Amino acid sequence: MSLDIYRHYFDIDPDYFPAVNEAVINNNPDMWKKYYPHATFVKLLKDTVSMLRREQKRSIWVEGAYGTGKSHAVLTLKKLLDADENETRDYFQKFQMDNDLFNKLQGTKNSGQILTVHRYGSSSIRGDHNLVFAIQESIEKALKEKGIENKGNSALKGAISKWLSDTVNKNYFNSLITEEYASLFGGDNADDVVEKLNTLSGDALIALMDKIFKVADERQIKVLSLDTTGLAEWIKEIIKANNLKAIVFIWDEFTEFFNNNARSLTGFQEIAEISETDPFYLIIVTHKSAGLFDDADKDKSKILDRFIKPTCIIELPENMAFQLMGAAMEKNSDEAVLEDWEMTVDDLYDRTHDSRKIVKSSANISDEEYITYSSLYRLVVETYILCF
């Protein structure tokens, strides 16, 4: 039997995406429900539950090679933390996941509000000022999206705008940026800076804040800066004032942060240490951590000690290709095709007896896994050699 004869029995899921990022999931809000929870994702989920239950007062480091689905994994994790009980239960039941893990996860979610934060990319983060501002900005954005009142001290951006609203302060700052720092600000005056503070976002806003930080550092204008100690206190205040169970800060594509700040990681360590005393947790996503530090680097062990060990390595086992194919494939819903399928399937199984053994062996598919496969998924496994 050729591929042309039986390919009409199934369809590829029209919502399947070979690569997933935040934009894809935001545009397809239910897509996370189709993410296949392979063993390394289950470990990530278990570590997260352990972390939120304060069984391990550490953050989580997610790592893996290109193409292993790290971004999809952490975005699915975020969705599970945000989902209601019915959606969470449906996900666990769909993939026949451990019910005890579901109970622990849901019990943790029921015990208090968890604020999840997601940030992507770190190439613009150079130094503690950028790091502090990026974290604060992202938390404030998440608070606003969830309708949670920001009961902490004034945000850094807001504090700067407020400081510049004073005529004396504004005139002093204006004299600096239009004279000594004119080239840095490209001809902008204080009014221009205030306007941009209120309109820019993302990397453009970070770049502007970086210029302000430079002036603040060199001129010792303390009100225009916030160090990591101040950020830690602000985070603790936000958690306490809003009675939050936890803040989970997921930072995807964090590799470049270490490349850009290899010799100045003290501030990052201080932020990661918050989890030891308060429920603020980082989930950073990088490529292989082993290549980020020199073995002789004295900070290596200090930094890794701030995270649950072993790190969560997202990887695809040899049989994962079949699991992903099975998750992306659906039976053709046409009644005539389904009827023909029922008449054909037994014969097809008999004809693929030998190829089935070869594929199961080469892909390390266990008998237990094989038995749990749907009939369509089994067809993919059994006829892999004939099809491909």
N, C-alpha and C positions, 0 to 999 in steps of 0.2 A: 504494500500500500504506500503510495507516494504522499509527500507532504501536501500536494495540491488537493488530494482527496479529503484529508481530515482537518486541514487548517480552518475550514469554515465552522468547525464545532466550537471554536472559542474566539473571543475578542480580547484585545488589549484594553485595559482600563483607560478610558479617555482622559481621566484625571491624573494619569501617571506622568511624573516628571523625572527625568534622569538625574537632574541636579536640583537641589532644593535650598532656597535661602529665605530670609524673612519676607521679602516681597512676594514670593510665590505662595507662601503659607497665608499671608495677609489677604492675598487676592483669592485664595481658595481656603476659607476658614475651617472647613471640615477635613482638610487633607491630612492633618496630623493623625486622624483616626485610622488611616491606612498604613501608618508606619509600622513595619514589622519589628516586634520587640525581641531581637536576637539576644544572645547571652550577655554580650558586653553592654547592651542598653539596659538589660535587667540589673546588671551590677551597678550602673549609674543610678538607676531608680532606687535600688536598695541603699546605696550610699547616701542618697538624698534623704530618704526616710530616716535613716540612722542619724544623720546630721540634724534634721528638724526635730527629732525626738531628744536631742542633746545627749545622745549616747556617744557621739564623737563630736567634740567641740572644735571642729576643723572645717575648712572650706574644701572644695572639690576641684581637682585638676583633670580636665578631659583632654586627651591627646590622641593622635593617630595620624596615619599617612594621608596623602591627598586621595580624595575619592572614596573615603570610607564612610561618609555620611555623618560627620560630626555635627555639622550645622543642623541637619534634619533631626538628629538625636536630641540636641539641647532645646530646639524649638518645640519638639514633641513633649519633652519634659516640662517646659514652661506651660504648655497647653494643659497637661495633666494636673499641674498644680493649680491652674486657674479654673479648670472644668468643674461643673457641678457633679453631685454624687452619681446621678444616672449616667451621665456621659462617661465618667470614670469607670463605672461598673461595666458599661457596654464595651469599652475598650478591652478591659481585662477578660471579659467573657468571650469576645470575638476571637482573641488569640489564645484562649485557654491558659491564662496566666494564673499564678499562684494566688489563691483566695486570701491566704494569710497576709501576703504582701499588700493586697488591696485593702484589707481591714486596717492594717497599720498606716497606710498612706491616707486613707479616708479619715481615720480617727485623728490623725495629726492635723489634717485640713479642718476638721470639725472643731478642733480645740482652740482655734483663733485665726484671725485673718493673716494670710501670707501675701506680702507684696512682692510680686515678681517683676524684675527689671531686666530688659534685654538691650545690649549695646553691641554693635558690630564694627570691628576695625579699630586699630590702635596706632596707625602709622603717624598720626598727628600728635601723639602723646610723647612729649619730650620734657621730662622733669616733673617734679611733684606738683607744681602749679597746674599744669595741664591735667594731670591725673586727678587731682582734687576737684577741679572744676568739672571734668567730664563725669565723674561719679555723682557729684551733687546735681548737675543738670539732668542726668538720666533718672535719678531718684525722684526729682521734682516732677519730671514729665510723667513718670509712672503714677505718682500720687494724684496728679491732675486727671489722668485717664481713668483712674478708679474712683474718682470723686471723693478722695480722702483729703481732709483738710491738712494743709501743711502747718503744723503747730510748732515747728522748729524756729530757730532764729532766722532772720532775713537771709535769703539766698545771696550768694556772693554777687551775682549779677545785679540783683535788686539793691544790695547794700552799696554797690558802686554808684548806681543811678541815684540813690538817695543822697549819698555823699556829694555828688556833683550838683544836686539841686540847691545846695547852699552856695550863695553867690561868692563868698570868699574862697571856698574850696574850688569852685568852678573856675574862677579867675586864675588861681594859682596853677591848677592843672592845665588850663588853656595856655598859660605862658610857657609851660614846659614843653607841651607837644607842638607848639607853633614856633618854637625857637630851638632849644637844644635837641629836641627829639623830632624835629620837623620831618626829617628824611624817613624816620621810622613810621610815622603816621601818614606819610604821603600827602601832606597839606591839609589834613582834617583838623578841625578845631574841636573844642569840647562839645559843642552842640551836635556836630557830626558824630562824635563818639557815642553820645547819648542815644541818638537816633538809631545808630547801627546796633547798639546793645539791645534795642527793642525790636529790631527787624531781622537781624542775622540769626542763623542757626547752624548746627553741625560744625564742620571743619572751619568755615568762615568765621563763626563766632569764637571758636577756640583760638584762631589766629589773632583776632582782635584782643581777646583776653590776655594772650601771651604778651602782646605789646604793652598792655596796661600793667601786667605783672613786672615787666622789665623796669618800667618807670617806678613802680612801687618799691621794688627791691633796692634800686640804686638811690632813691630819694627817701627811703625808710618811711613810706606812707603805709603804716600797718593796716589801716582800715581797708585798703585796696587788695589785701591778700588774705589767704586762708591756708594754713599749713595742714599737714596730715593729722596732727593732734586735734586741731580745731574741727576738721572733718569728722574724726571719730566721735567727738563729743556731740556734733550736730546729728550724726546718724543715731546715736544712742537716745538723744532727745526726741527725734522723730518716732522711734520705736515705742518709747515710753509714753509720749504724749498722745499717740494714736492707738495705744494698746494693741500693737501689732504682735502676732505670733512670731513673725520673722520677716526679714527682707532677704530675698534671694536674688543676687545680682549676677546675671549670666552675661559674660563678656566673650563673645565669639571673635575669632581671628585676633588673638592676643599675642601672637608670636612676635610681631614687630615691636611691641612694647619692650620686650627683653633685648631685642637687637639695638634699639635706640637708647636704652637706659642701663646697659650692662654694668656700668660702674656707679650707678646711683639708685640702688634698690631699697634703701633704708625706709623711705616713705611707703613704698608698696608693702614691705614687711609689716609696718605698723598698722596699715589698713587691714591686712590679712589677719592680724592678731586680734581684731575686734571679736571674732567668733569665739575666742576663749572665754570672754566674759559676757558677751551679749549676742543675741541671735541675728547677726548680720553675716551672711555667707556669700563669698565669691564662688562662682563656677566659671573658671577661665578655660578657654578652648585654644589649644595651640597644636602645632605639629610636634614631633617627638621631643620631649623635654630633655632627653639626654644630650641633644646637640645645642641646647641653649646656654649651657654653662661649661666653663672649663673645670676639669676635675680638681684643679688646684684652687678654684675660687672658694674663698672661705664663706661666702654667703650662700653657696649652693645648698648645703644641708639645712641651714637656717630657714631658707625659703621653702624647701620641700617639706620641712617639718610642720609648716602651717597648713598642710593639706593632708587629707585622708590617704593613707597608704594601704595597698599600692594605688598609684594613680589609675584613673579610669581610662583604659586604652580602648578606643572604639576601633574594632577591626572586623573584617568579614571572613569567617571561617570558610573552608573549602566548599561546604554544602550550601552556603548562603545564596549563591546564584540561583539555585532551584527554589529556595524559600522566597526570594524576591520575585522570581518569575511567577510563582504561584500566587503571590499577593497581588500581582499586577494583572492577572488574567481572570476572565470571567466567562462562564458558559454563554454561548449564543442563546438569546432568549426566544428566538423564533421557535414556535411549537413544532413545526415540521422538522427542523434541525434537531431539536431535543429528542423527538421520537426516533429519528434516524440514529442518533447517538446511542440510545438505549439498545438498539438492535445491533450496533457495531462494536460497542465497547468490549464485550467479552472476547470477541475474536481478536481484537487488537491487543488485548492483554496477553492472549495466548501466543500471538506472533512475536511479541517483544520479550519473551521470557529470558532469552540470553542477554539481550542488550540491557535489560533491567539489572541483572547481576553485575555486569561490567560497570554501569554507571554508578550503582550503589557503592561498589567497591572503590572506584577511582575518586568519588566525591565524598567518601567517608559518611555516607548516610546510614544511620543505624536502623535496625528493624523497628525500634520504638518510634522513631521519627517517621518512618515510612508508613506505619500503620495509621498514624494520625493524619496523614495527608488526605485532602479531599480527592475525589475521583479524578477531577480535572488536573489537579496538581500532580497526582500519580502518573497521569498520562504524560505530562511533561518530563518527569523523571524517567519513565520507562522507554520513551521514544526519543530521548535526547540524541542518541547517536544517529538514528534514522533521520531526524529533523535537521540537525545541525552538523 
